[in-house]
Amino acid sequence: MDQLMWYSLFKALMTFEIVIPKKDLHLSAYMKAHGAVLKNYKNGNFYFESDVPELEWRVKHAGSDALRVDQELLALKRFVV
């Protein structure tokens, strides 16, 4: 087996416990919308269970159109208010 296949097999067997602070609410919403399981909210932190590691979630979220649209929406709201 090549390295990519081993990595894919290993990753499929892993479950990650991820803690996201409330200041990253948009990331938490993105994770929940894309399949991460919200287990708890406690002391200002969201607790997720996922087969995807936190860093990978952050990279996907940073590259998503949803984040860009929300940022532009906030910028445009400044003109309206």
Phi and psi restraints in degrees (value plus and minus 20) as a CYANA .aco file:
   2 ASP   PHI    -103.7   -63.7
   2 ASP   PSI     151.3   191.3
   3 GLN   PHI     -82.8   -42.8
   3 GLN   PSI     -59.0   -19.0
   4 LEU   PHI     -83.0   -43.0
   4 LEU   PSI     -60.4   -20.4
   5 MET   PHI     -86.4   -46.4
   5 MET   PSI     -61.8   -21.8
   6 TRP   PHI     -82.2   -42.2
   6 TRP   PSI     -63.8   -23.8
   7 TYR   PHI     -81.3   -41.3
   7 TYR   PSI     -64.7   -24.7
   8 SER   PHI     -82.5   -42.5
   8 SER   PSI     -61.7   -21.7
   9 LEU   PHI     -85.9   -45.9
   9 LEU   PSI     -65.6   -25.6
  10 PHE   PHI     -81.9   -41.9
  10 PHE   PSI     -65.3   -25.3
  11 LYS   PHI     -83.5   -43.5
  11 LYS   PSI     -58.3   -18.3
  12 ALA   PHI     -84.8   -44.8
  12 ALA   PSI     -47.6    -7.6
  13 LEU   PHI    -108.4   -68.4
  13 LEU   PSI     -31.8     8.2
  14 MET   PHI    -108.9   -68.9
  14 MET   PSI     124.6   164.6
  15 THR   PHI    -145.0  -105.0
  15 THR   PSI     111.5   151.5
  16 PHE   PHI    -128.6   -88.6
  16 PHE   PSI     115.2   155.2
  17 GLU   PHI    -115.6   -75.6
  17 GLU   PSI      98.2   138.2
  18 ILE   PHI    -139.8   -99.8
  18 ILE   PSI     112.6   152.6
  19 VAL   PHI    -133.7   -93.7
  19 VAL   PSI     101.6   141.6
  20 ILE   PHI    -138.6   -98.6
  20 ILE   PSI     104.4   144.4
  21 PRO   PHI     -89.4   -49.4
  21 PRO   PSI     136.2   176.2
  22 LYS   PHI     -82.6   -42.6
  22 LYS   PSI     -41.0    -1.0
  23 LYS   PHI     -86.5   -46.5
  23 LYS   PSI     -38.5     1.5
  24 ASP   PHI    -122.9   -82.9
  24 ASP   PSI      25.6    65.6
  25 LEU   PHI     -78.8   -38.8
  25 LEU   PSI     -60.0   -20.0
  26 HIS   PHI     -82.9   -42.9
  26 HIS   PSI     -61.4   -21.4
  27 LEU   PHI     -82.7   -42.7
  27 LEU   PSI     -62.7   -22.7
  28 SER   PHI     -80.4   -40.4
  28 SER   PSI     -63.9   -23.9
  29 ALA   PHI     -84.1   -44.1
  29 ALA   PSI     -61.6   -21.6
  30 TYR   PHI     -81.5   -41.5
  30 TYR   PSI     -66.0   -26.0
  31 MET   PHI     -81.0   -41.0
  31 MET   PSI     -66.4   -26.4
  32 LYS   PHI     -83.4   -43.4
  32 LYS   PSI     -60.6   -20.6
  33 ALA   PHI     -87.4   -47.4
  33 ALA   PSI     -42.7    -2.7
  34 HIS   PHI    -129.5   -89.5
  34 HIS   PSI       0.4    40.4
  35 GLY   PHI      92.1   132.1
  35 GLY   PSI     -29.4    10.6
  36 ALA   PHI     -90.8   -50.8
  36 ALA   PSI     124.6   164.6
  37 VAL   PHI    -117.0   -77.0
  37 VAL   PSI      98.8   138.8
  38 LEU   PHI     -97.5   -57.5
  38 LEU   PSI      98.1   138.1
  39 LYS   PHI    -115.0   -75.0
  39 LYS   PSI     -54.0   -14.0
  40 ASN   PHI    -187.0  -147.0
  40 ASN   PSI     139.1   179.1
  41 TYR   PHI    -149.7  -109.7
  41 TYR   PSI     101.7   141.7
  42 LYS   PHI    -172.7  -132.7
  42 LYS   PSI     114.6   154.6
  43 ASN   PHI      32.2    72.2
  43 ASN   PSI      19.4    59.4
  44 GLY   PHI      57.9    97.9
  44 GLY   PSI      -2.5    37.5
  45 ASN   PHI    -148.5  -108.5
  45 ASN   PSI     121.5   161.5
  46 PHE   PHI    -114.5   -74.5
  46 PHE   PSI     112.7   152.7
  47 TYR   PHI    -130.9   -90.9
  47 TYR   PSI      97.6   137.6
  48 PHE   PHI    -135.8   -95.8
  48 PHE   PSI     136.3   176.3
  49 GLU   PHI    -140.9  -100.9
  49 GLU   PSI     112.7   152.7
  50 SER   PHI    -174.5  -134.5
  50 SER   PSI     135.8   175.8
  51 ASP   PHI    -110.2   -70.2
  51 ASP   PSI     -18.3    21.7
  52 VAL   PHI    -131.6   -91.6
  52 VAL   PSI     110.3   150.3
  53 PRO   PHI     -88.3   -48.3
  53 PRO   PSI     138.3   178.3
  54 GLU   PHI     -76.8   -36.8
  54 GLU   PSI     -64.3   -24.3
  55 LEU   PHI     -79.4   -39.4
  55 LEU   PSI     -59.7   -19.7
  56 GLU   PHI     -86.1   -46.1
  56 GLU   PSI     -58.5   -18.5
  57 TRP   PHI     -80.9   -40.9
  57 TRP   PSI     -64.5   -24.5
  58 ARG   PHI     -83.4   -43.4
  58 ARG   PSI     -59.3   -19.3
  59 VAL   PHI     -86.5   -46.5
  59 VAL   PSI     -65.4   -25.4
  60 LYS   PHI     -82.1   -42.1
  60 LYS   PSI     -62.7   -22.7
  61 HIS   PHI     -84.7   -44.7
  61 HIS   PSI     -63.5   -23.5
  62 ALA   PHI     -83.6   -43.6
  62 ALA   PSI     -49.9    -9.9
  63 GLY   PHI    -113.7   -73.7
  63 GLY   PSI     -17.4    22.6
  64 SER   PHI    -103.1   -63.1
  64 SER   PSI     131.4   171.4
  65 ASP   PHI     -89.0   -49.0
  65 ASP   PSI     -49.3    -9.3
  66 ALA   PHI     -79.2   -39.2
  66 ALA   PSI     -61.7   -21.7
  67 LEU   PHI     -85.5   -45.5
  67 LEU   PSI     -63.5   -23.5
  68 ARG   PHI     -83.2   -43.2
  68 ARG   PSI     -62.7   -22.7
  69 VAL   PHI     -83.1   -43.1
  69 VAL   PSI     -64.4   -24.4
  70 ASP   PHI     -82.5   -42.5
  70 ASP   PSI     -59.8   -19.8
  71 GLN   PHI     -84.4   -44.4
  71 GLN   PSI     -62.2   -22.2
  72 GLU   PHI     -87.4   -47.4
  72 GLU   PSI     -58.5   -18.5
  73 LEU   PHI     -80.0   -40.0
  73 LEU   PSI     -65.1   -25.1
  74 LEU   PHI     -83.0   -43.0
  74 LEU   PSI     -59.5   -19.5
  75 ALA   PHI     -85.1   -45.1
  75 ALA   PSI     -60.9   -20.9
  76 LEU   PHI     -90.6   -50.6
  76 LEU   PSI     -52.3   -12.3
  77 LYS   PHI     -82.1   -42.1
  77 LYS   PSI     -46.5    -6.5
  78 ARG   PHI     -82.4   -42.4
  78 ARG   PSI     -51.6   -11.6
  79 PHE   PHI     -93.4   -53.4
  79 PHE   PSI     -54.0   -14.0
  80 VAL   PHI     -98.1   -58.1
  80 VAL   PSI     -58.2   -18.2
